[in-house]
C-alpha cells in the first residue's frame, strides 16, 4: 500500500501533467479536483497552491516528480497506477496536445515490463533472422 506521501506525489504529478501544455483545461481542472477530494488532500499546503493554479508547473518539474515517484527501478504496479492516472487526466478533455503525447511516450519508455529498444530494431532483427534461415535452407 502506498503511503500518504506517495499519494501526494502522484497528485503533484497529475497537476504537473495538466500544466504540461502550458495551461490547465476546465475538464482537467475538474478531474484534478475530484482526485484531490478522493485523496483528502484539498487542505494540503503543498497541493492547494498547485491546484489553485497559483503556482504554474513547468514540464521539467513534472518529469522530476515522475522520476522521484517511480525511482530507478519502477515496479509494474506503481508504473501502471501512474500511467492510468495520467491517461485519465490527459483524455479528460477529449484532446491530446503535443506535449501530452510526448509525456505519454516518455512514460512508455519507463515501462518496467516493456522492451526499451525501438520498434525498428526488433523488426530489423526479425528480418535478419528470416534471411539467415533462408540462407541455411539454400545450402
VEXNU-22498 format. One line per field, with one value per residue (C-alpha): x, y, z; residue in three letters; residue number from 1. Coordinates in nm, 3 decimals. Layout:
N
xx = [X	...]
yy = [Y	...]
zz = [Z	...]
aa = [ala	...]
i = [NUM	...]
This chain:
139
xx = [0.000	0.126	0.191	0.020	0.344	0.336	-0.029	0.055	0.344	0.106	-0.136	0.151	0.245	-0.113	-0.119	0.214	0.077	-0.223	0.021	0.238	0.077	0.101	-0.245	-0.500	-0.814	-1.152	-1.207	-0.859	-0.929	-1.250	-1.067	-0.792	-1.042	-1.217	-0.889	-0.778	-1.114	-1.096	-0.745	-0.836	-0.558	-0.763	-0.620	-0.260	-0.036	0.171	-0.122	-0.355	-0.145	-0.076	-0.443	-0.550	-0.319	-0.131	0.194	0.240	0.430	0.700	0.740	1.086	0.935	0.666	0.929	1.136	0.833	0.779	1.142	1.105	0.779	0.899	1.262	1.542	1.364	0.990	0.774	0.494	0.215	0.338	0.402	0.053	-0.109	0.080	0.010	-0.360	-0.391	-0.208	-0.402	-0.730	-0.624	-0.497	-0.806	-1.044	-1.066	-1.113	-0.796	-0.431	-0.189	0.163	0.325	0.078	0.162	0.532	0.463	0.282	0.567	0.827	0.620	0.608	0.988	0.984	0.758	0.932	0.758	0.829	1.123	1.326	1.454	1.300	1.047	1.259	1.540	1.309	1.183	1.539	1.638	1.338	1.432	1.792	1.674	1.448	1.732	1.974	1.724	1.664	2.041	2.065	1.787	1.965	2.278]
yy = [0.000	0.344	0.596	0.934	1.093	0.871	0.957	1.325	1.282	1.117	1.410	1.657	1.462	1.482	1.858	1.885	1.674	1.907	2.200	2.017	2.200	2.540	2.564	2.355	2.283	2.307	1.928	1.862	2.101	1.912	1.576	1.705	1.844	1.507	1.319	1.565	1.528	1.146	1.150	1.408	1.642	1.959	2.130	2.018	2.329	2.194	2.081	2.378	2.641	2.395	2.303	2.668	2.739	2.998	2.817	2.701	2.375	2.357	2.032	1.968	1.978	1.728	1.490	1.526	1.434	1.128	1.020	1.065	0.869	0.575	0.566	0.399	0.066	0.118	-0.174	-0.265	-0.181	0.176	0.227	0.110	0.324	0.631	0.558	0.503	0.824	1.037	0.882	0.957	1.318	1.362	1.208	1.401	1.699	1.489	1.613	1.519	1.808	1.754	1.793	1.545	1.292	1.341	1.278	0.951	0.846	0.916	0.720	0.422	0.421	0.375	0.067	-0.197	-0.477	-0.345	-0.351	-0.031	-0.086	0.098	-0.098	-0.075	-0.266	-0.558	-0.558	-0.547	-0.842	-1.043	-0.974	-1.076	-1.399	-1.479	-1.405	-1.632	-1.918	-1.870	-1.884	-2.202	-2.363	-2.270	-2.465]
zz = [0.000	-0.092	0.182	0.206	0.080	-0.231	-0.291	-0.257	-0.503	-0.751	-0.720	-0.777	-1.092	-1.216	-1.159	-1.343	-1.628	-1.653	-1.689	-1.947	-2.240	-2.069	-1.914	-1.729	-1.930	-1.748	-1.778	-1.638	-1.351	-1.269	-1.287	-1.055	-0.804	-0.794	-0.734	-0.465	-0.289	-0.308	-0.159	0.109	0.000	-0.054	0.255	0.200	0.199	-0.090	-0.306	-0.253	-0.441	-0.723	-0.758	-0.731	-1.027	-0.821	-0.900	-1.260	-1.302	-1.569	-1.769	-1.619	-1.271	-1.373	-1.514	-1.196	-0.984	-1.206	-1.154	-0.778	-0.771	-0.980	-0.867	-1.061	-1.093	-1.109	-1.009	-1.251	-1.005	-0.942	-1.312	-1.412	-1.142	-1.267	-1.634	-1.564	-1.361	-1.619	-1.907	-1.731	-1.688	-2.043	-2.201	-1.972	-2.209	-2.523	-2.695	-2.671	-2.713	-2.847	-2.504	-2.354	-2.626	-2.551	-2.182	-2.261	-2.492	-2.224	-1.974	-2.209	-2.215	-1.837	-1.854	-1.638	-1.830	-2.177	-2.410	-2.421	-2.773	-3.067	-3.271	-3.586	-3.410	-3.337	-3.698	-3.832	-3.610	-3.732	-4.096	-4.027	-3.865	-4.163	-4.405	-4.216	-4.209	-4.583	-4.644	-4.438	-4.644	-4.969	-4.875]
aa = [unk	unk	unk	unk	unk	unk	unk	unk	unk	unk	unk	unk	unk	unk	unk	unk	unk	unk	unk	unk	unk	unk	unk	unk	unk	unk	unk	unk	unk	unk	unk	unk	unk	unk	unk	unk	unk	unk	unk	unk	unk	unk	unk	unk	unk	unk	unk	unk	unk	unk	unk	unk	unk	unk	unk	unk	unk	unk	unk	unk	unk	unk	unk	unk	unk	unk	unk	unk	unk	unk	unk	unk	unk	unk	unk	unk	unk	unk	unk	unk	unk	unk	unk	unk	unk	unk	unk	unk	unk	unk	unk	unk	unk	unk	unk	unk	unk	unk	unk	unk	unk	unk	unk	unk	unk	unk	unk	unk	unk	unk	unk	unk	unk	unk	unk	unk	unk	unk	unk	unk	unk	unk	unk	unk	unk	unk	unk	unk	unk	unk	unk	unk	unk	unk	unk	unk	unk	unk	unk]
i = [1	2	3	4	5	6	7	8	9	10	11	12	13	14	15	16	17	18	19	20	21	22	23	24	25	26	27	28	29	30	31	32	33	34	35	36	37	38	39	40	41	42	43	44	45	46	47	48	49	50	51	52	53	54	55	56	57	58	59	60	61	62	63	64	65	66	67	68	69	70	71	72	73	74	75	76	77	78	79	80	81	82	83	84	85	86	87	88	89	90	91	92	93	94	95	96	97	98	99	100	101	102	103	104	105	106	107	108	109	110	111	112	113	114	115	116	117	118	119	120	121	122	123	124	125	126	127	128	129	130	131	132	133	134	135	136	137	138	139]
